[in-house]
Amino acid sequence: MTPGLKLGDMMAFGDPPAKMWKALAVIAADLHPTFKAMPNLKPDISRESCVLCSLTVRDFLHRIGFKTAFVAPVVVIVRAVEHGKELHSAGIGVPGTPTRARRWNGHLVVIVPDLENYLIDTTLYQINRPQWRDLPGMLATPLDRTCGKPGKIWGLDVLGGMFMTDAARPSYEFIITWLANPSNAAWKNGPDASRNLRRAAVNRLVHEFGPWRDK
């Protein structure tokens, strides 16, 4: 995988246009702090709410001109391998996984199809483990099918994936894969999907982005 650019808690990959780089910088700097400052929300709850954050990012991208951006329910699979053996694996939204009461068993991300299917995942904090301590809380990357397993997993289409290595551990590899799960749409009925809950955050991101003139 090509080297990424670290933007606060976000690691961004690929070669999106300058306007998207600026948008990613705003998301990285202001998305979670904006929600954290809201007195009606539990501190840091946004780091766990993929629905709230993905809808906010989608609306923000629409407002600044990325009209094709959409939210997509997915399954996330993460694995760490060393010396050819799996150290650990975990997932978000894995079909059949028991969940706490009133919690949605799924994961929501933002995809911008006209930018190489650019994917923005803003709530990976919840899946950090000792076996991949360097996993950023947010990832932005073009969906590269060659880095994910082709075909299907659990009957779901592989959207794409990426891998990371560690220069200090030549045999270590971290792999993350996103699977499309379009039928898992119960998130639409949850409280975090309320437009009122994200309106102020969207406005804040748009304000921080400011005017843009294509050169």
N, C-alpha and C positions, 0 to 999 in steps of 0.2 A: 504494500500500500504506500502511496506517495506520502511524504511527511506532511503532518497537519500543522495548523496554526492554532496556538492556544490563545483563547479569548476568555480570560477569567476561568469560570468553571466549564467552559465549552471548548471542545476540540473540533475544529472545522477542517475538512478535507476537500480535495478537488480544486477546480478552477472556475468558480462562479464569477459572474460579472461584479464590477466594483460596487454596484448598488446593493447586491446581495451581501457582499462582505460588510458593508456598513450596517445593513439590517441585522446580520448575525451579531455584530459587535453590540448593537443596541439590545438585542435579546439577551446576550450574555451578561451585560452590565445591569440591566434594569428589570428584567422579567420577574425574577424571584424577589429581589429587594422591594419592588413595588407591592407585590402581594403581602410580603412580610410586614409592611408598614400599615396595612389596612386593619383598623381596630376590630372589625367585624369578623376577621378570619383568625384561626389558630396560627401562631407563628410557624413558618416553614411548611405549612400544609401544602403549599403549591409544589413543593419538591416531590410530593406523593401523588398529586392529582394531575395525571396526564390529560384528562378531559379538560379541566380548567385551563391548563397551560397551552395545550395544542389548539384549542379554539381561540385563545387569545392571540397566539402567534399567527394563525390563519387570518383572523380579522385584521391584524396589524399589517400583514403582507398585502392583503387586498387593498387596504387604505393607501399604501404607498406605491401601488401599481402592479403587484404580482397577482394578477387576477385569477390565474389558474390554480393557485394554491388550494389544497383541500386536505381535510383530515381523513385518516385511514385507520381503522382498527386492525391491530396486528398482534402477533405473538413474537416475543423476543427470546432468543436462546443465546446464552453466553457459555463459553467453555474455555478452560485453561488446560493446556497440554504441555508436558515437559518430558523429554526423552521418549517421546512416542506414547506416553501414558497420560490419561486424563487425570488432572489434579482435582478438578471440581467442575460442576455444571449447574446452571440455574436458569430459570425462565420467568417471564412475566406473561400472564394470560394464557398459560398452557391449558389446552382443553382438558376438562375433568378435574382441575385442581380445586380443592375445597377453599372457600373464601369466607372471610368474616361476614357477619350479617350486614346487609345493606351495602356491600362492596361489590363492584363489578369485576368479574374475572376477565380482564382484558387489558389492552394497552393501546393508547392512541398517539399517533405521530402526525406530522405535517409533511406532505409531499408536494413539490413544485414540478409538475411534469415537463414543462418547457425548459427546464434547466437540468437536463440529464436525469430526470426523476430525482431531483435533489430532496433528500430526506432530512428532517430536523426532529430530533428526539430530545426533549427538554427535561425528562424526569427519570433518568437512569440512576439517580442517587440511591433509590430504593433497592437496587440489585448489586451494590458494591459488596465485595467479599475480600477476605485476606488474600485469596489466590489471584486477584486482579485489582490490587490496591490503586493502580494508576488509571483505572477506568474513570473518565470524566463524568460529571453529573449530566452534561449535555453533549450530544454529538450531532454534527451536521456533515453529511457526506452524500456524494452521488451514489445511487444504487448500482453497485457493480456486481452483476450476477456471477462473475468468475470467482468472487471471493466467498460466495455462499454456496451451499450444496444445491446442485441443479434439481429440477423436478419438484417433488412434493415431500413434505414431512407432516405426519399425522393427517394426510389428505389435504393439506393446505399448500398453496403455491409459494415458493420461495421468492420474495421480492428482491433480495440481495443481501449482501453482508460485507464484512471487512475483517481484516485481522491485524493484530499489532504484535510486534516482537520486542525483545529487550536485549540491547547490545551487551549487557552484562551477563545475560543468560542465553547463549546461542541456541539452545535447544528448546527454549520456552516460546510458546505462541498462545495468544489470546484471540478467540474468534467470536464474533457477534453476528447473528443472523436474524433477519426480520422476515416473518411469514405473513402473507395476506390472510385476513380473517374477516371478510366483508359482511358475513352474516351475523357477526357478534355485535349487534347494534343496540344493545340495551343501554349503553351509555347515554343515548339521546334522552332517556327518561329520568336520568339522575339529576340531583340538585346542582352539581358542578357544571352542567351544561347551560345553566341560566345565563342569558345575555347580560342581565343586570349585574351579575357577579363579576364579569370581566370588563364591563364597559370602561370603567375608570382606568384600568390597566392598559387597555388598547389605546386610549387617548394619551396616556403617558408615554407609551412607546412611540406613537406617531410624533408627539411633541419632541422627544429626544432625538428622533431621526432627523427632523427638520426638513427644509426644502431640498430638492434634488434636481439638478439640471444635467441631463446627459450631455457629455462632451463630444 
